[in-house]
Amino acid sequence: MQRLAMLSRLRTFVEVYRQRSISGAARSLELTQPAVSQHIASLESAIGRTLFERHPHGVNPTAAADELAAEIGDRLDLAEAALAGARARSADLAGTVRIIGHADFLSEVVAPQLVPLLQDGVRVRMEPADREGVIAALTEGHCDLGISAFAINDRRLSSELIHSEPLIAVAAPAVAARVAAAADRAAALVAEPVLAYNIERALIDEWLDANGLLRAPVSPALIAPDLRGLRALLTTGFGWSVLPTYLCTGELARGELVEISPPRRGTTNSYYLVWSPAALRQPRIAHARRILVARLQDAPQEN
């Protein structure tokens, strides 16, 4: 019993450390704030060191807390995930898993990998969001798993690389032909309308920079948060963009789009599965995470 009590206190400590908040940890762990405070006080008494300094807006960890978190945080997560996985193999998995992420990747890549989960009786709800939306939904407990095309360094969340996809510059044949025939490739690309995923133009600028073509800021003609919208407009013969290959393989095969050959090299886009460690105590969420990691990491990638 004493070992179980200490394990519970350590889990509470890790959650407070990640949340920097007694109340936030209490919500995540489904405990009362006095119970969380009592766990921390008991742990401090056991190790003889202060772990947190309280202030009006939360807590700040001490050096002792930093050391303890570095020693046990990931190990505790792995142990709890393994325990939840074991429970999942013998438990009723009925319930819902809520997955949030980039709409095009969820629809085109993630959805086909959900069949084993659905066959196990788990209901899935998918919601579109950008990186900030993914972080907010997971930390506030509105969703269980997230997909992000950007690395997330929020201390309250864990993540794992699950998929890397080649990125290529594409346009309708006439547009691509004009660019290819131009003596100055960079100038030709600037002269054509650019379709971008977001205002930062991350995919566009990365490709241009990798190929020595980024000379001045690009002003997109269209910005759309779903890459499928860019694909649809490109096939009408308007503009150019940079897309992951999973979105344009069919269009390339049918000749609706043509790759604008990179002078130097192509680029890739990485996708991460993101979750709150506390969520993995639920068997169905641990089960869903395990299936998605296995299937998406093994999913064939276009070359």
C-alpha positions as CSV (number, residue, x, y, z in Angstrom):
1,M,0.0,0.0,0.0
2,Q,2.8,2.4,0.8
3,R,4.4,1.8,-2.6
4,L,1.1,2.5,-4.3
5,A,0.6,5.7,-2.3
6,M,4.1,6.8,-3.3
7,L,3.4,6.1,-7.0
8,S,0.2,8.2,-6.7
9,R,2.2,11.0,-5.2
10,L,4.8,10.8,-7.9
11,R,2.2,11.0,-10.6
12,T,0.6,14.0,-8.9
13,F,4.1,15.6,-8.7
14,V,4.7,15.1,-12.4
15,E,1.4,16.5,-13.4
16,V,1.9,19.6,-11.2
17,Y,5.4,20.0,-12.6
18,R,4.1,19.9,-16.2
19,Q,1.0,22.1,-15.5
20,R,2.8,24.6,-13.2
21,S,-0.5,24.6,-11.5
22,I,-2.2,22.8,-8.5
23,S,-5.7,23.5,-10.0
24,G,-4.6,22.3,-13.5
25,A,-3.2,19.1,-12.1
26,A,-6.3,18.5,-10.0
27,R,-8.5,18.8,-13.1
28,S,-6.2,16.5,-15.1
29,L,-6.0,13.9,-12.4
30,E,-9.7,14.2,-11.3
31,L,-8.6,15.0,-7.8
32,T,-9.5,17.9,-5.5
33,Q,-7.0,20.7,-5.1
34,P,-6.5,19.9,-1.3
35,A,-5.7,16.3,-2.3
36,V,-3.1,17.4,-4.8
37,S,-1.6,19.8,-2.3
38,Q,-1.5,17.0,0.3
39,H,0.3,14.7,-2.2
40,I,2.9,17.3,-2.8
41,A,3.4,18.1,0.9
42,S,3.8,14.3,1.6
43,L,6.3,13.9,-1.1
44,E,8.3,17.0,0.1
45,S,8.3,15.5,3.6
46,A,9.5,12.2,2.3
47,I,12.5,13.6,0.4
48,G,13.2,16.4,2.7
49,R,13.2,19.1,0.0
50,T,10.9,21.8,-1.2
51,L,9.6,21.0,-4.7
52,F,7.5,24.0,-5.6
53,E,7.3,27.7,-4.8
54,R,3.8,28.9,-4.7
55,H,2.7,32.2,-6.3
56,P,-0.7,33.8,-7.1
57,H,-0.9,32.3,-10.6
58,G,0.5,28.8,-10.0
59,V,3.7,27.3,-8.9
60,N,7.4,27.4,-9.9
61,P,9.5,24.2,-9.6
62,T,12.7,24.3,-7.5
63,A,15.9,22.7,-8.6
64,A,15.0,19.6,-6.6
65,A,11.7,19.4,-8.7
66,D,13.7,19.7,-11.9
67,E,16.0,16.9,-10.9
68,L,13.1,14.6,-9.8
69,A,11.1,15.3,-13.0
70,A,14.1,14.5,-15.2
71,E,14.6,11.3,-13.3
72,I,11.1,9.9,-13.2
73,G,8.8,11.8,-15.7
74,D,9.3,9.7,-18.8
75,R,9.7,6.5,-16.9
76,L,6.4,7.0,-15.2
77,D,4.7,7.8,-18.5
78,L,6.1,4.6,-20.1
79,A,5.0,2.5,-17.1
80,E,1.5,3.9,-17.1
81,A,1.2,3.5,-20.9
82,A,2.2,-0.2,-20.6
83,L,-0.3,-0.7,-17.8
84,A,-3.0,0.9,-19.8
85,G,-2.1,-1.2,-22.8
86,A,-2.3,-4.4,-20.7
87,R,-5.7,-3.3,-19.5
88,A,-6.8,-2.6,-23.0
89,R,-6.1,-6.2,-24.1
90,S,-8.6,-7.5,-21.5
91,A,-11.0,-4.6,-21.1
92,D,-14.1,-3.4,-22.9
93,L,-12.8,-0.6,-25.2
94,A,-16.2,0.8,-25.8
95,G,-16.1,4.6,-25.8
96,T,-14.9,7.5,-27.9
97,V,-11.4,8.7,-28.9
98,R,-11.3,12.3,-30.0
99,I,-8.5,13.1,-32.5
100,I,-7.6,16.7,-33.6
101,G,-5.2,17.9,-36.2
102,H,-4.7,19.2,-39.7
103,A,-7.9,18.4,-41.7
104,D,-6.2,17.2,-44.9
105,F,-3.8,14.8,-43.1
106,L,-6.6,13.5,-40.9
107,S,-8.8,12.8,-43.9
108,E,-6.2,11.6,-46.5
109,V,-3.7,9.7,-44.2
110,V,-5.1,9.0,-40.7
111,A,-8.6,8.0,-41.5
112,P,-7.7,4.8,-43.5
113,Q,-5.5,3.7,-40.6
114,L,-8.4,3.7,-38.2
115,V,-10.1,0.5,-39.4
116,P,-8.5,-1.7,-36.6
117,L,-9.6,0.7,-34.0
118,L,-13.2,1.0,-35.3
119,Q,-13.3,-2.8,-35.6
120,D,-12.4,-3.0,-31.9
121,G,-15.6,-1.1,-31.1
122,V,-14.0,2.3,-30.4
123,R,-15.8,5.3,-31.8
124,V,-13.7,8.0,-33.3
125,R,-14.4,11.7,-33.6
126,M,-12.0,13.8,-35.7
127,E,-11.8,17.6,-35.5
128,P,-9.7,20.1,-37.7
129,A,-7.3,22.5,-36.0
130,D,-3.9,24.1,-36.5
131,R,-1.0,23.7,-34.1
132,E,-2.3,26.2,-31.5
133,G,-5.7,24.5,-31.6
134,V,-4.2,21.1,-31.1
135,I,-2.2,22.3,-28.0
136,A,-5.3,24.0,-26.5
137,A,-7.6,21.0,-27.1
138,L,-5.2,18.5,-25.6
139,T,-4.1,20.6,-22.6
140,E,-7.7,21.5,-21.8
141,G,-8.9,17.9,-22.1
142,H,-11.3,18.5,-25.0
143,C,-9.5,16.0,-27.3
144,D,-7.4,12.8,-26.6
145,L,-4.9,12.7,-29.4
146,G,-3.5,15.3,-31.8
147,I,-1.7,15.4,-35.1
148,S,0.6,18.3,-35.8
149,A,2.9,19.0,-38.8
150,F,5.0,21.1,-36.4
151,A,7.1,19.9,-33.4
152,I,5.4,20.7,-30.1
153,N,7.6,21.5,-27.2
154,D,4.8,22.2,-24.6
155,R,6.0,20.5,-21.3
156,R,2.5,19.4,-20.6
157,L,2.4,17.2,-23.7
158,S,4.3,14.3,-25.2
159,S,4.8,13.6,-28.9
160,E,6.3,11.1,-31.3
161,L,7.3,11.4,-35.0
162,I,4.9,9.2,-36.9
163,H,5.3,10.2,-40.6
164,S,7.5,12.1,-42.9
165,E,6.2,13.0,-46.4
166,P,8.1,14.4,-49.4
167,L,7.1,17.9,-50.4
168,I,7.1,19.0,-54.0
169,A,6.3,22.2,-55.9
170,V,3.4,21.7,-58.3
171,A,1.4,23.5,-60.8
172,A,-0.9,22.9,-63.8
173,P,1.1,21.9,-67.0
174,A,1.0,25.4,-68.6
175,V,2.2,27.1,-65.4
176,A,5.0,24.6,-64.9
177,A,6.1,25.0,-68.5
178,R,6.4,28.8,-68.2
179,V,8.5,28.4,-65.1
180,A,10.7,25.7,-66.6
181,A,11.3,27.8,-69.8
182,A,12.3,30.9,-67.8
183,A,16.0,31.9,-67.7
184,D,15.5,33.1,-64.1
185,R,13.6,30.4,-62.1
186,A,13.3,32.5,-59.0
187,A,11.8,35.5,-60.9
188,A,9.5,33.2,-62.8
189,L,8.1,31.7,-59.6
190,V,7.6,35.2,-58.1
191,A,5.7,36.2,-61.3
192,E,3.2,33.4,-60.9
193,P,0.5,33.5,-58.2
194,V,1.4,31.5,-55.0
195,L,-1.1,29.5,-53.0
196,A,-0.1,29.0,-49.4
197,Y,-1.2,26.9,-46.4
198,N,-0.7,29.8,-43.9
199,I,0.5,33.3,-43.6
200,E,4.0,32.2,-42.5
201,R,4.3,30.3,-45.9
202,A,6.3,27.6,-44.1
203,L,6.1,25.0,-46.9
204,I,6.7,27.5,-49.7
205,D,9.6,29.3,-48.1
206,E,11.3,26.1,-47.0
207,W,11.2,24.7,-50.5
208,L,12.4,28.0,-52.0
209,D,15.2,28.3,-49.5
210,A,16.4,24.7,-50.0
211,N,16.7,25.4,-53.7
212,G,18.4,28.8,-53.5
213,L,15.3,30.6,-54.9
214,L,14.2,32.6,-51.8
215,R,15.2,36.2,-52.7
216,A,12.3,38.2,-51.3
217,P,9.2,37.7,-49.3
218,V,6.4,36.0,-51.2
219,S,2.9,37.5,-51.1
220,P,0.4,34.6,-51.5
221,A,-2.6,35.1,-53.7
222,L,-4.5,32.7,-51.6
223,I,-4.1,31.3,-48.0
224,A,-6.2,28.3,-47.0
225,P,-5.9,26.1,-43.9
226,D,-6.7,22.9,-45.8
227,L,-4.2,21.9,-48.5
228,R,-7.0,20.2,-50.5
229,G,-8.3,23.7,-51.3
230,L,-5.0,24.6,-52.8
231,R,-4.9,21.4,-54.8
232,A,-8.4,22.1,-56.2
233,L,-7.4,25.6,-57.4
234,L,-4.1,24.4,-58.8
235,T,-5.9,22.0,-61.1
236,T,-7.9,24.9,-62.7
237,G,-4.6,26.2,-64.0
238,F,-4.1,29.0,-61.5
239,G,-0.8,29.5,-59.6
240,W,1.6,27.1,-58.0
241,S,2.2,25.7,-54.5
242,V,4.2,23.2,-52.5
243,L,2.2,20.1,-51.4
244,P,2.9,16.8,-49.7
245,T,3.0,14.0,-52.2
246,Y,0.0,12.2,-50.6
247,L,-2.2,15.0,-51.8
248,C,-1.2,15.1,-55.4
249,T,-0.1,11.6,-56.5
250,G,-3.3,11.1,-58.5
251,E,-3.3,14.5,-60.1
252,L,0.3,14.0,-61.2
253,A,-0.5,10.6,-62.7
254,R,-3.5,12.0,-64.6
255,G,-1.4,15.0,-65.8
256,E,-3.6,17.5,-64.0
257,L,-0.6,18.7,-62.1
258,V,3.1,18.7,-63.0
259,E,6.1,18.9,-60.6
260,I,8.2,22.0,-60.8
261,S,11.6,20.3,-60.6
262,P,13.8,21.5,-57.8
263,P,17.2,22.9,-58.9
264,R,18.8,21.3,-55.8
265,R,16.6,19.0,-53.7
266,G,13.1,18.4,-52.5
267,T,12.0,18.9,-48.9
268,T,10.0,16.9,-46.4
269,N,7.2,17.5,-43.9
270,S,7.1,15.7,-40.6
271,Y,4.0,14.8,-38.7
272,Y,3.8,14.2,-34.9
273,L,1.3,12.3,-32.8
274,V,0.7,14.4,-29.7
275,W,-1.0,13.5,-26.4
276,S,-1.2,14.4,-22.7
277,P,0.6,11.7,-20.7
278,A,-2.4,11.7,-18.3
279,A,-4.7,10.6,-21.1
280,L,-2.8,7.3,-21.6
281,R,-4.3,6.0,-18.3
282,Q,-7.4,5.4,-20.3
283,P,-7.1,2.0,-22.0
284,R,-8.9,3.0,-25.2
285,I,-6.7,6.1,-25.7
286,A,-3.5,4.1,-25.0
287,H,-4.8,1.5,-27.5
288,A,-5.6,4.1,-30.1
289,R,-2.1,5.7,-29.7
290,R,-0.4,2.4,-30.1
291,I,-2.4,1.6,-33.3
292,L,-1.8,5.0,-34.9
293,V,2.0,4.9,-34.1
294,A,2.4,1.4,-35.5
295,R,0.3,2.0,-38.7
296,L,1.4,5.5,-39.5
297,Q,5.1,4.8,-39.0
298,D,4.7,1.7,-41.2
299,A,2.6,3.5,-43.8
300,P,4.2,3.6,-47.3
301,Q,5.6,7.0,-48.2
302,E,5.6,8.4,-51.7
303,N,8.9,9.0,-53.4
